[in-house]
């Protein structure tokens, strides 16, 4: 049974600790609220802007990049202990403008509004939103932080629009360089908030998932389906719902031509299997994909899967059981395929691209090389020529220099930063 909810789910909506206070700052008052704005970068979601709210329309001509200072956490769940979460460092402000709503503008031009948008350098290793959740075994889970530590300081006076269009206008808030303002509103999560929540129930098991339909989705049209299978720590652990969208780039990349190099609309399906055992997880995933493809306008000749780490185990399992269901796959930093799985996938002639970090510290490069060798042997056993095998099986190893963040297990980083690989996946078709 497929249960779909049309309402968009904001990932930070459960257990939020954001205050609803207004006019914070006492005698320096004037700031009505602070809204963090997040974006998913290659290695996960971070605060990339803040929206500072005032009681009246702000005069943008009095603003510049030194009007505000923003500080944010130095914590990164891949490298730091959770105790580092309260440790803050200064962010670099890149753009400052006004807006009528608490979100960024692509053109970065001021429009009349009560919000000042302060954009931050997205390349800084600061402001990450994903934190450690729990460690039920030696493997930890992660979740989106519901209490972001982002701080804003107003260093210069902020003025309202002048009544006659001349001058600076009345002061809305005096400069308060020693007063920090914390987050008061739930985040605006760019693209992530557009995903919808659903759950699939079968055999007493529940599989939560998030999905994204094209903006101008038409039920009478057919769209390619991208199934995104996350790493172990992004599996459902009871309180980390939706983290698989925010923890890294593979879900949101397919919505952006800047990543894919294509303007084609894609449906994205991101299941969040509970880590209860591979056979059961694989069967549940297959049934979800089958049902989802019936309920939405999916081109069944173009059903793809892409993985991070543990997600490869689900891909091998599902592709081997139902090679007819899937068109092609992209495996990044994954586990080794079994000989039986390789035989079944080769029999179905499902194209694959495997990528791996040469110095992966969690899953040794030998696992990826083993998968490549097993698939190659399976194709050779079926009489495929080297040229035919090369069309069906692609393989890439990345040295340390390919990673823009030094997590050499996260092979999805350099993989997704190479749009030609994403274009290859979308180009695959069933005969």
N, C-alpha and C positions, 0 to 999 in steps of 0.2 A: 504494500500500500504506500502510495506517495502522498505525503502531506506537505503542501507548499503554502507558504505565507507570503502574500503580496506586499506586506509592509517591509520597507527597507530596514535592516537591522544595523544599528550603530554598535560597533564592537565594544565600545566602552560603556554601554548602557547599563550593565549589571554591576551593582555594588559601587556606583560612582561616589567619590568623596568630594566632588567639587562643590564649593560653597555657592549659595545663591545670593550672596551679599552684593550690595551696590554702594556706590559712593565711598569705596574704601579709601583710606588715606587720611582720615581726620581732617585737620585744617587745610591740608593740601588738596583734599577731595577732588572731585571732578571726574576721575576714572570710574566708570560705571561697571566695567567688567573686562575680563581678559579671556579670550578664547584661543586655545592653541589650534593650529592648522597643521595637519600632518600629511606627508606624502610617503609612499613606499619607494624607496631607492633600491639599488641592486641588492643590498644585504639587509633590507628590512625597513620598517616604518620609522620615521623620525619627525620631530617637530621642525617644519621648514618655514613657518611664519606664525605670527600672533596677530590677532585682531583686538585692538584696544578700543573700547567703547566709551563714548562720551554722551552727555545729555542733549547735545544739539549738533547740528551740522558743523563739521570742522573745516577751517580754512586751510586748504592744502598748501597754499603759497608760503606758509610759515613753517613748513615741515622740511626736514632733510634727514639724512641717515645718521646724524648725531643726536636727533631729538630723543631717541630711546636707546636704552641699553638692555640687552636680553642675556640672561645666563641660563644654562641648562646642564643637565646631568652629564657626567663623564662616563657613566656606566654603560657598558655594552655586554649583554648576556654571554657573548661568545668568549670574552676575555676577562671580565671583571667579576669579583664576588659581589653579591647583592648588597653588601655593606657600603659599596661605592655609590649606590643610587642617590644619596643626598649630596654628594660632592658635585659642585657646580663649577662651570668655567664660562668665560664670556663668549658669546656668539658674535659672528661678523654679520652686521646688517648690510644687506645688498640693495634693497629698495624700500621706500617709504611713500605711501600714497593713501588716499581716502577711498572708501567704498560705502555703498548703501547696505551691505550685508557682510557678515563676518567670514569672508572667504577671499581668496586671491583672484586677481584678474590676469588673464593671459597677456594683455597689452600693458599692464602695470601703469595705467593712466588713472589719475584721480577722477572720480565722479562724486557728485554731492552725496554726503552721507555722514553718519555719526561714528563710523568705524575708521580707525587708522590701521592700515595693514602694514606690518613690519616684516618684510621677507628676510630670511636668513640664508647664509651660505649652505647649500645642501650637501656640499662635499666634506664638511667638518665632521669629525668622528665624535659628535655630541648630539644630545637630544633624542636618543633612541627611545622608543616607547615600549618595546617588547622586553619583558623581564622574566626571571625565573619563576616558575609556578610551583612545582613540587617534584620530588624525586622518589617515585614509588618503588623503584629498584635502583640500580646503578645508573639508569638512564633518566635524565631529567625532562620535565615538560616545561613549556613556556606559555605565557599569556600576555595580553596587552595590559599595560599598567592603567588602572582606573584612577590614579592619583598622580598626575604628572607634576614634577617638581619645577617646571619652567617658571622663571621669575622675570618681571619687567620693571624697569626703572624709567621714569619720565625725567629726562635731564634738562629739558627746556620747556618754557611755557607753551601751552597748546591753546590756540585761539579759535573762536567761532567765526563763521562767515560774517563780514561786516554788513550792516544793514543797508548801506548805500553802495556797496560794492567796492569801496575804497578803504585803504588802511588795513591794519591787521585784524580788526574785530575784537570783541570783548574776550577776556581770558576765560577759557573753560576750565583749565586746570593749571595751577602754577607749577613751575619746575620743582621737583622734589628729588634731588639726586641721591638722597640717603634713604629713600623709601622704596622698598621692593613690593611689588604687587604680584601675588600668586595667581594661579589659574582659578577662575570662578565659574566657567562654563564647560560643558562637555566639549570634547574636541570636534572639529570639522575634519573628517578623515577623507581626503580627496580620493575618489574612485572606490575606496574600501566601503564607504557608506552606501554606494550604489548597489552592492551585492545584497541579494535577498536570501533569507534563511528558509531551509526546508529540512524535513527529516524523513527517512525511509525506514519503514518497519517491516521486517520479514522474519518469520520463525522466532519471534520473541526478542529479536535483536533490533536495536535502533541505530541508524547511521545518520548523524547530523551532517549537513552539507550547506554550502553557500553557492549561489549561482548568479550569473550576470547575463542578462539579455541585452542585445543591441538597443541603442536608444530609440530607433525607429523600427522595432521588432514587428514583423508581419507574420502572423500564423500561417499564411498561405505560401510563404517563402521557405527555402531550405538553407540552413546555416551550418557551417562546420562546427563541431563540438570539440572543445579542448578540455580534457579531464586532467586536473592537476592533483598529483598525489604527493603529499608533503612528507617531511622527515618525521622521525619518531617523536620528537618533542612537541610536534604540532598536532599529534593525534588527540582525540577528545579525552580529557582526563577528569571531567566533571565540572570544571570551572574556567576553562580556557576557550570557550566557544568562539569560533571565528578567527583564531590566531593564525590559521593556515593562510589567510588572505594577506595578513600584515607582516608575517615574519620574514618574508623574502619576496623577490620580484616575480616568480613564475605565474602567479594568478593574475596580477594587474597588468603585466607586460602585454598580454594579448588584447588589451583594450586600447593600446597606444601605438599609433603608426611610427612614433619615434623609436620604438623597440622592435617592432615587427618589420618595418619597412613596407608595410602594406596597409591600404585603407579598407581592406575587406572586414566586414563584421563577423565576429566570432562569438559563439556562446561559450561561456566558461563555467565549468562545473568543478567545484573543489570539495570533495568528500573529506570528512574528518573521522576516519575509522577509529574506533576504540581498539587499543592494542591487546586483543584477546586471543590471538592465534591466527596464523597466516591462512590456513584453509578456509576458516569461517569468514575472515575479512575479505578474501578473494571472491568467495561466492556472493557475499553481500554487495561488494562493489559491482560485480557483473550484473546482478539483478537491478541495482540502482541505475546503471547506465542503460539497460534495456528499457526500464520503465520511463526514465527521463526522456529518452529518445522518442517514446510514443507520445508523451505529454507535451513536448515542445517541438518546434519546427527544425528538427535536426536532420541534416543530410547524412544518412546512414552510410554513405560511401566515403564520408570524411569524419570519422570519429578517431581522435588522436588522444594520446596520453603523454604527459611529461612528468618527470619525477625529481624529487630531492631525496638523496640518501635512502632511508628506509622505504620510501615510496617505490623504489626499484623492486623490492620484494613483492609488492602488490602487483606491479606491472608484469613481472615474470609470471606470477601465478595466474593472473587474469588473461594475459595474452596466450599462455600455454593452454588454458582451458577453453578459451573462446577466441581463437585467432581470427575467426570470421567476423567478430564484433568490432575489431579495431583495425584502423587503416595503417597507422605507423606510430612509432614511439620515440621519445627522447629521454635517455637515462643519464642523469648527472650524479657523479659521486656515489655510485650505487654498490649494491651487493652482487655477488657472483651468481650467475644463472646456473641451474642444475643441468645435467646432460639431458634428462628427460624433457625439461622445459625447452631447451634449445632445439631438440628434435621436433617438438610440437610446433614451435614458432617457425622453424624453417619449413615445415610441411605447409604452413599457412602462408609462407612467403611474406611476412609482415616486415616492412622496412624499419630499421632501427639506426639511431645515432647514439653512440655511447661516448661520454666525456668523463674525464677523471683528472684530479690533480696528481701530478707526479709525486709530490711529497705529502699526500693526504695522511694526516696523523691518526685518523679514526678508522678508515677503511683503506687498507693498503692498495697500492696501484696494481698489485698482483690479482686482485679480485676483478678489476675491469679487464685486464689482459686475459684472465681466465674466461670471462664472458665472451670476449671477442673470439678467442680460440675455440670455445665450445660451439658457438654459432657458425663459425667458419667450417669446422669439421662436419657439422650437421648438414650444411649446404653442399659440401663436397661429397658427402655420402649420398646425396640426392642427385649427383651428377652435374651440379652447377659449375659453370666456368668461372675463372677468376674475375672476368669482367662482369658477369651476372652477380657474383657475390659482392663486388664493389658497389653495385647499384643498390643492393639490399642492406648492406652493412657498412656503416661509417663509424670511424673511431678517431677520437682526438685526446691527446694527453696535454695537460697544461703545466708548464714550469711555474715557479713562484712569481716570476715577473708578470704573469698574466692576471694576477689577482690584485684588484684595487684595494682590497682589505685582506690582511694576511691570515685568512682562515682557509687553509689549503684543502680542507674537506669540502668547502662550499664551491664545488665545480660549476654549479649553476651560475655563479658570478660571471666568469669569462665566457661561459656558454651563451647566456642571455645578452651579454654585451656584444655578441657577434650576431647581427641580425640575419646574416646569411643562413645560419643554422635554423633559425625560426622560420625563415622563408622556405627552406627545404622541407620542413615538417608540413607546413601548410600546402605545399605543392603536391604532396602525395595524394593519390586517388586510388580507390578500388576499381578494378576493371569492370 
